[in-house]
Amino acid sequence: MSVAINSNYESSIDLYVSVNSDWLSDTHTPYVTQLYKIAQTLDTSTRMSVGLTTEFRMTLTALNNLKPSQEETEKKSSDDEFLAAMGL
């Protein structure tokens, strides 16, 4: 896991997307876009907004909840291997 010291919100999203690129897809674009928009506002604001930081956290939590579990990933991998072995 990478941790960015003295990072801003937008670069933290860059890092998150980079680290999680193995499971993020086009279906997650609305969440990532929303995170970037909130991050841009938070990074340029002179005052910290409790509402925006809460929205940022909730959006990130919702996106994390869409991450496939280890069991789902292993099942899909074994199914793909089986279909490949069958020539499908």
N, C-alpha and C positions, 0 to 999 in steps of 0.2 A: 504494500500500500504506500502510495506517495502522499506526502503532506507538504503543502506549500506554505512556507513561513512568510509573513508580511504580504499576503496575497489579497487581491480585491475580489469582489463577488464574481465578476465576469471571468477572471482567470481561474477561479475555483470551479466554475462550470466547464471551462475548457479541460481542466484536469479530470473532472468527473466523467465527461464524455470520452476522453482518451482512455481512461482506465476501464470503462464499461462498454467499450465499442464492440466487444464480442457478443453482447446480447441486445444492444440498442438497435432499433430498426426505424423505418419510416413511420411506423405506427406510434412511435414515441415522440415524433417531431413536435406536436403541440405542447407537450410538457417541457421539452428542452427550449422551445421558442419562448414560452412563458417565463422560464427561469432566466433566460438571457435578458428579456425585457425588464424583469424585476431587478436583475443584477445591475443593468445599466442605470436604472433609476437610483438604486442604493449607492452605487459607486460615485454618482455625480451629485448626490444630495449633500447639503451641508449639515442636515439634521437627520439623525437616525429615526426612522419611522417604525414604530412597533407593529403597525398593521402590515407594512411591506415585509418586514423580517419574518413575521408570522406566515404570510402568504408564501414567501420563499421556502420556508421550512416545510409547510404543508405540501407544496408542489413537489419538492424534492422527496418527501416521504411517500407521496402517491406514486411517483416514478419508481422509487426503490421497491415498492410493493408489487410492481409489475415484473420485477426481475424473476426469471424462472428459478425454481428451487434446484438444488443439486440433483434430486431424484428425477425431476422432469428433464433435465439436461442429459442425464445418463440414459433414461428411457428413450429419448429421441435419438441419441447417438446409437444405441443398440438397434433400434428400429431401422435407422438409415443403413447400418452395416448389414442387417438381414436383407433388406431390399436390394442393396448393391450386390450381395452374394447371389441373389436370385436373378440378377441381371435386369432389374426393374429400375 
